Amino acid sequence: MTYDPKERKLYELRKRRAGGHIRVDAGPAREHLRALAERASLSSIAAQAGLAQSTVSRLNAGHHHTIDPRTARAILALDDDATPPTGRSKVRAVGTMRRLRALRALGYSLRDLSRVVDVTGQGISWICAGRTHWVHADVRDRVAAAYDLLSLKLPPARTGHQRGAAFRARRRAAEQGWLPPLAYDDDTIDDPAAEPDAAAVRLGDARTAAETAEDVEWVLKHEPLTTAARLADRLGYADSDGVYAALRRAGRRDLLDRLARNAELAGAAA
């Protein structure tokens, strides 16, 4: 907030005429501040308004019914563009929720995700359940980065504990109707109005052979050693037989041969 000597002089004159005290109703500024605080921290709002954080905090807490008119103007002048969604600012949680749900549908446990995105398991559970409508921008960014990495692969299943954790995560997702990554378009996953493509992840013949072949080829490009069993989990088939049958119908002997080699390598490694 820039110091204006002329404004200060007029303020002092009005103040003397009013008996030494000029204040305005804090209600409108407080209401606007609380709307801004739904997606930005009080410290970032204070910085944008050129006010002390303590001033903004007291206004938000409702400690005063009246405030300095310059404080009111500084707060009311702010809009969403003045509080960019970075760091501890808040953004809508819909994209974060969808990404976490999709990773759960692949079999990632709360512990797996907590370790990767640096959010508590309880916090992830709350976001997945839709109990929070806003998340901090740094949380959104960490979840998006984890999604870009993990949506291309299934969680580890080398031990019985890992297999059990993955099974429970997938079962929970199935019970809640959460869809895996193939149901979402990366360009619209953050759009609240966008609908997932549930048909892309239905079991059995809801997927055409050509679609399955295309998805298998895409996954093998990014994860060359994946197996038919892992692809079955990823693509929504009951077991690897469904994947093999779809590739035979599509005439993709090349993909069948690659999966056969991967199965041999996986068996040798075991």
N, C-alpha and C positions, 0 to 999 in steps of 0.2 A: 504494500500500500504506500504510494508516494506521498511525501509530506508537501502540503500546499499551504504556504503562509497566509494567503487570502482566505482560504477556507477556515484555517485556524482562528483568524481574527474574527470572522463572522460567527464562528462557534462560541468564542469567548463573549461576544456581544450578546448573543441570544441567551447564553448561560447567565450573565449578570441580570438581564431583564427577567429571567425566570426565577430569580432568587438563588442563583449559583448552582443549579442542577438541571441538566437536560439529558433525558434518557428516552428511549423508544421501546415499544413493546417487543419483547424477545421472541414471541411466538412464531412469527413468520420465518425469521432466520433459523430458529431451532428446528422447525419442521423441514426446512430445506436442507439444513445440515444433516439431519437424520436420514433423509433420502440419499444424500451423497455418501453417507457412512455405510450404506448397504453394499457399496462396491469399492470403497476406498478407506484407508486408515485415517484416523483423526490427525495423525502427524502429517500425512501428505496433504490433507485438506488445509491444515494450518499453513503449511509451506506455500501452497498455491495462493492462499488468501493474504499472505504477508502478515499473519497474526501469530501470537505466541500460542504454543500448543496448550498451555494451561487455560488460556482464554477460551479456546475452542472446546476443551474438555469440560469446563464449567458450564458453557452454554449447552452442550449436549446433555449434561447431567441434570439440567433444569434448576441449577442453583439460584438463578436470578430471573425475575419476571420482566425486568427491563435491562437494556444494554446500551452502550454507546452507539449512536447512529452510524459512526464510521465502521464499527464492527459489523453491524447489520448489513451495511452496503457491501462490505467485502465478502461476506458469506453469500448474500443473495446474488452477487455478480458471478458466482461460480456455476458452471454447468458440467455435464459429464465429460466434456472434452478437456476440462481443467484438471481432471483427476484420472490420468491415464492408467490402465490396468497393468501395472508392473509391480514386481516385488510383493509387498504386503497389501496392495490394493486388491479389491475383490472383484470377481467376475462370475458370471452365471455358471452353475455347476453342471449343466446338462451334458456338455461334451465330456467332462471328466467322469461323470457318472456312467455314460455309455461306454467309455473306454475301459473303465474298471470292470463293469459288468461283462464286457466281451472277453476280457482276459480271464475272468472267473469261469466263463463258459468254456474256455480252452483247458481249464484245470489248474489255474494258478491259485494257490492258497492265499489266505490273508497274510500269512507270514512271508510268503514269497514276495507279494506286492509291497508289504510294509518295508521290507529290506531294500527294495529297489527304489521306491518313491519317497522314502523317509517320512512316512505318515503312519501313525499307529494303526494297528489292526482294527481297533474300535472305530477310528476315524474313517478308514476305508469302508467298513461295514455300514456306517451311517450314510456315507455318500452313495454307496450301492443301493441302499434302501430308499433313497430319495428323501431322506430326512433333513437335508440341508440344501438350500437353493443357491447358495453362494460359496465359493472357495477362493482362497488367496491365489493371485496370479502365479506365484512361484510354484504352488501345488499343481495348478493346471499345467504348467510347463513341464514339471517333472513327470507327471502322469502321461502327458502326450509323448514325451521322449521314450518312456518305458513302453508305451503302446507301440510306437514305431519299431522298437526292437523285438518285443516279445510276441507281437501278433503274427510274426513270421515263423514261430516255432512253438512246440508244445513244451510244457514244463518237464524237468528231469523225472525219469521213472526207473532209475537204476535200482533203488531199494524198495522194499515193501512199504516202508513209511512214506516214501515219495509217491508211490502208486496209490496208496490209500488217501493221501492228502489231495491228489489230483482227482480221484474218484469223488471224494466228498465235495470238492469245489464244483465239479461238473453237475453233480446231483443237486446241489443247492441252486445253481443257475437254472437247471431244467425245471425245478419246482417253481421258481419265480418267473420263468418265461424269459430269462435273459438270453440274448442272442450273441453268437460269436462274431469275430471281426468281419467275416464275409457278408454279413447282413448290412454293413454300413459303408457308405461312400465317404472317403476321406475329406471330400470337399464340403460335405453337408453334416458331418457327425456333430458339429457344434451348433447346428441350427435347430432350435426347439421345434420348429414347424416341420422338419424333415422326418419322414417315416422310414424305419428300417425295412429292408427287403427280406421279410421272413421266408419267402419262397426259396431264397437262395440257400437256405440251410436246413430245409426239411429232409427227413429221412427218405430212403428208397427212391422210387421212381418219380418223386417230385422234382428231382434234378435230371436233366437230360444227360445222355452219355457224353455229348459234345461239351456241355458245360463242365462236367466232372473232369474230362480230359484237359480242358483249358485250365482249370484250377490246379490240377495235379502238375501240369507243366510249369505253371507259375510258381508253385511252392518248391518244386525241384530246382528251379532256377535260383531261388534264394536259400534253399536248404538242401544241397545236393545229395546228402546221405539219408534223407528221411525214408521211412518205411511205409508200406501200405497200411499197417496197423495204426501208425500215427496219422496218416492221411485220413483214415476212416473216422478217427476222433475229430479231426479238424473239419472235415467236410460233412459230418452229420450222418455217416453210415453206421450201421450196427456193428460191423466188423470189416476186416480187410476183403472178404469175399465180394462185398458190394462194390468196392473200388475196382477190383480185378474185372468183375463182370461188366462194369460201365466202360472200362478201357477196351475190353474185347469188342463190345458193341460199337465203340467209336473207331475201331480198327487201328488203335494206337499201340502196335507191337513194340515200337521204340520205348514207350513209357513202361510197358510191361517188363521189358528186358532190364530197364534201369532199376525198377523196383525189385526184380528178382536178384540182381547183383547186390543191391542194398541189403536185402534180407540175408544173403550169404555173409556179407561183411558183419552185419549185426550179430548173426549167429556165431561167427568166429570170435568176435570181441567178447561175447558172453562166456 
